Every structure is written in structure tokens, then in C-alpha cells.
């Protein structure tokens, strides 16, 4: 399933894995900020969201790292790439 399918067809959660400072400069309106360095210790919190997760960052590198880690823990998640790309997809689906 593609990222746009996840955003369009499900109640997905968007997690931005950039630093809080980067997040404050701009982010997807509905996203939550869990910096990459915190992903590892917040697995149970992320599991409790009970929804497919779309990860984003600046260009997709950090979100790919987070995806690989979370997929390895049985969490359904997708790399959305850069946050501006995800923001565009969300606005197209609204």
C-alpha cells in the first residue's frame, strides 16, 4: 500500500521524527513530533496509537531509519519522506 493510500483510506497517524526545533519551524498540521532519538524508548506509546503510521522528516532519511526500527517491532508504518511532501498529500486528501 502506498503512503497516499494510507492517508486517504485509513485513520493514520503522522509522526514527524525531526527535532523539536525543526518541527516548530513548520510541520504537517495533524502530525505529532517524536524525534528519532526518542523513537527507541517510545515504542509502547507508538504501538498504543493502534493506527497505521506515516513517518516524515526533512527529506526521508531519518523517517526511513524510524520505519525500519518500528517495522522490526511489529508496528505498521510507512516512510512518507519529507514533511512538505506529506503535508501536500494530506491537503490533497482533505
SVG drawing of the C-alpha trace seen along z (x, -y; Angstrom):
<svg xmlns="http://www.w3.org/2000/svg" viewBox="-11 -28 30 36">
<polyline fill="none" stroke="black" stroke-width="0.4" points="0.0,0.0 1.3,-3.5 1.6,-6.4 -1.2,-8.2 -3.5,-5.2 -2.7,-5.1 -3.5,-8.8 -6.7,-8.5 -8.2,-5.3 -7.3,-4.9 -7.1,-6.8 -3.4,-7.1 -1.1,-8.9 1.6,-11.1 4.8,-11.2 7.5,-13.8 10.9,-12.5 12.7,-15.8 14.0,-17.7 11.5,-19.9 13.3,-23.0 12.8,-21.8 9.2,-20.8 8.5,-24.3 9.7,-25.9 6.9,-24.0 5.1,-20.7 2.1,-18.8 -0.8,-20.3 -2.1,-16.9 1.3,-15.4 2.9,-14.7 6.6,-15.2 8.6,-12.2 12.3,-12.9 14.2,-10.0 16.4,-9.8 13.3,-9.2 11.6,-6.6 13.6,-3.8 12.3,-4.5 8.7,-5.3 7.8,-2.1 5.0,-1.2 3.4,-4.6 3.6,-4.3 2.1,-0.8 -0.8,-2.2 -1.8,-4.5 -3.4,-1.5 -3.3,-3.0 -1.0,-2.9 1.8,-5.4 3.2,-7.6 6.7,-8.9 8.3,-12.0 11.3,-14.2 13.2,-16.7 13.9,-14.6 13.2,-11.0 16.4,-9.7 15.5,-9.8 12.0,-8.6 13.4,-5.6 15.5,-4.8 12.5,-5.0 10.4,-2.9 13.0,-0.1 13.2,-0.1 9.4,-0.2 8.7,2.4 11.1,4.7 9.0,4.3 5.8,5.2 4.4,1.7 2.7,0.9 4.4,-2.2 5.4,-3.8 8.1,-6.3 6.3,-9.4 9.7,-11.2 9.9,-14.9 7.3,-16.6 6.4,-19.0 5.6,-16.1 3.4,-14.6 1.7,-17.9 0.9,-18.2 -0.6,-14.7 -2.7,-15.5 -4.0,-18.7 -4.9,-16.8 -6.9,-14.2 -8.8,-16.8"/>
</svg>
